[in-house]
Amino acid sequence: MTVVKEMEFAMLNLNATLEKRVEEKTLELQNANETLEKHIADLEILNSKLLKAQSEAMQAAQARSNLIAGISHELRTPLNAIINFTDQVMEDFDEMLEDKELQEDSKIFLQRVLVNSRHLLNLINDLLEFTKAEAGKIDYKIEEYDLNAIVK
C-alpha cells in the first residue's frame, strides 16, 4: 500500500509538474504569437508604403516618358523645317544668283530657317531651365514689376 501511495503521490507531482510546464510553454507560445502578429502588422504597413512608393515611381517614370516624347516632338518640328528650308536654298543656290523671284523665295526660306532656329533655341533653353529647376539649381532674379501691366 505504501508503494502504491508513493506512486500516486509521485504521479500527482509529475502531473502537476507537467501541467505547470504546459502552462509555461503555452504562455511562451502566446507571447511569441503576439510578437509575430506585431511583426506581421509592421510588415503589412511597410509593404503598403512600398507599394505606394512603387506606384509613385511608376507614375513619375510615365510622366518622364511623356515629357521626353513631347520634347522630342517639339524639337523635331522646327529642326525639320530648318533642314528642309536650308536644303531648298542650297539646291537653288546657283539659279538664285540670276533669278530675282528665286532670290525672294530663298530669302523667305532663310527667314523661316531663322525663325525656326530661334524657336528651337528657346525650346532648348526652356528644357535646360526645367532641368535646373528639377535639380534644385535654378537661379532666381528678384525684380520689381508693375502688377497691373502683368494682369493686363
C-alpha positions as CSV (number, residue, x, y, z in Angstrom):
1,M,0.0,0.0,0.0
2,T,2.8,2.4,0.8
3,V,4.4,1.8,-2.5
4,V,1.0,2.5,-4.2
5,K,0.6,5.6,-2.2
6,E,4.1,6.8,-3.0
7,M,3.5,6.1,-6.7
8,E,0.2,8.0,-6.6
9,F,2.0,10.9,-4.9
10,A,4.8,10.7,-7.4
11,M,2.2,10.7,-10.3
12,L,0.4,13.7,-8.8
13,N,3.7,15.6,-8.5
14,L,4.7,14.6,-12.0
15,N,1.2,15.6,-13.3
16,A,1.4,18.9,-11.5
17,T,4.9,19.5,-12.9
18,L,3.8,18.6,-16.4
19,E,0.8,20.9,-16.1
20,K,3.0,23.7,-14.9
21,R,5.4,23.2,-17.9
22,V,2.5,23.0,-20.3
23,E,1.2,26.4,-18.9
24,E,4.7,27.9,-19.2
25,K,5.1,26.7,-22.8
26,T,1.6,27.9,-23.6
27,L,2.4,31.3,-22.2
28,E,5.6,31.4,-24.2
29,L,3.8,30.4,-27.4
30,Q,1.2,33.1,-26.8
31,N,3.9,35.7,-26.3
32,A,5.7,34.5,-29.4
33,N,2.4,34.7,-31.3
34,E,1.7,38.2,-30.1
35,T,5.2,39.3,-31.1
36,L,4.8,37.6,-34.6
37,E,1.4,39.3,-35.0
38,K,3.1,42.7,-34.3
39,H,5.8,42.0,-36.8
40,I,3.2,40.9,-39.4
41,A,1.3,44.2,-38.8
42,D,4.6,46.2,-39.1
43,L,5.4,44.3,-42.3
44,E,2.0,44.9,-43.8
45,I,2.4,48.7,-43.1
46,L,5.8,48.6,-44.6
47,N,4.6,46.7,-47.6
48,S,1.8,49.2,-48.1
49,K,4.3,52.1,-48.0
50,L,6.5,50.2,-50.5
51,L,3.6,49.6,-52.9
52,K,2.7,53.3,-52.7
53,A,6.3,54.3,-53.4
54,Q,6.4,51.9,-56.3
55,S,3.2,53.3,-57.7
56,E,4.6,56.9,-57.4
57,A,7.8,55.8,-59.0
58,M,5.9,54.3,-61.9
59,Q,3.8,57.4,-62.3
60,A,7.0,59.5,-62.3
61,A,8.6,57.3,-64.9
62,Q,5.5,57.5,-67.1
63,A,5.4,61.3,-66.7
64,R,9.1,61.5,-67.6
65,S,8.5,59.3,-70.7
66,N,5.6,61.6,-71.7
67,L,7.8,64.6,-71.2
68,I,10.6,63.2,-73.3
69,A,8.2,62.2,-76.1
70,G,6.7,65.8,-76.0
71,I,10.1,67.4,-76.0
72,S,11.3,65.1,-78.9
73,H,8.3,66.2,-81.0
74,E,8.7,69.8,-80.1
75,L,12.4,69.8,-81.0
76,R,11.9,67.7,-84.2
77,T,9.3,70.1,-85.8
78,P,11.5,73.2,-86.0
79,L,14.6,71.2,-86.8
80,N,12.8,69.5,-89.8
81,A,11.8,73.0,-91.0
82,I,15.4,74.2,-90.7
83,I,16.8,71.2,-92.6
84,N,14.2,71.4,-95.4
85,F,14.4,75.1,-96.0
86,T,18.2,75.1,-95.9
87,D,18.2,72.2,-98.3
88,Q,15.9,74.0,-100.6
89,V,18.1,77.2,-100.6
90,M,21.2,75.1,-101.2
91,E,19.6,73.3,-104.1
92,D,18.5,76.5,-105.8
93,F,21.7,78.5,-104.9
94,D,23.2,78.6,-108.4
95,E,19.9,79.7,-110.0
96,M,19.2,82.1,-107.2
97,L,22.1,84.4,-108.4
98,E,20.2,85.1,-111.7
99,D,16.5,84.7,-110.8
100,K,15.0,87.6,-108.7
101,E,11.9,85.6,-107.9
102,L,14.0,82.7,-106.6
103,Q,16.0,85.1,-104.6
104,E,12.8,86.3,-102.9
105,D,11.7,82.7,-102.3
106,S,15.2,81.9,-100.8
107,K,15.0,85.0,-98.6
108,I,11.6,83.8,-97.3
109,F,13.1,80.3,-96.7
110,L,16.1,81.7,-94.9
111,Q,13.7,83.9,-92.7
112,R,11.8,80.7,-91.8
113,V,15.1,79.0,-91.0
114,L,16.0,81.9,-88.7
115,V,12.6,81.8,-87.0
116,N,12.7,78.1,-86.5
117,S,16.3,78.2,-85.3
118,R,15.3,80.8,-82.7
119,H,12.3,78.7,-81.7
120,L,14.5,75.6,-81.4
121,L,16.9,77.6,-79.2
122,N,14.1,78.8,-77.0
123,L,12.8,75.2,-76.6
124,I,16.3,74.0,-75.6
125,N,16.7,76.9,-73.2
126,D,13.4,76.1,-71.6
127,L,14.4,72.4,-71.4
128,L,17.7,73.5,-69.6
129,E,15.7,75.7,-67.2
130,F,13.4,72.8,-66.5
131,T,16.4,70.6,-65.8
132,K,17.9,73.2,-63.4
133,A,14.5,73.5,-61.6
134,E,14.2,69.8,-61.2
135,A,17.8,69.6,-59.8
136,G,17.0,72.5,-57.5
137,K,19.7,74.7,-59.0
138,I,17.5,77.4,-60.6
139,D,18.7,80.9,-60.1
140,Y,16.0,83.4,-59.2
141,K,16.2,87.0,-60.2
142,I,14.1,89.2,-58.0
143,E,12.9,92.4,-59.6
144,E,10.1,94.8,-59.2
145,Y,7.3,94.5,-61.8
146,D,4.1,96.5,-62.5
147,L,1.4,94.1,-61.4
148,N,-1.2,95.9,-63.4
149,A,0.8,95.5,-66.6
150,I,1.2,91.8,-65.9
151,V,-2.5,91.4,-65.3
152,K,-3.5,93.3,-68.4
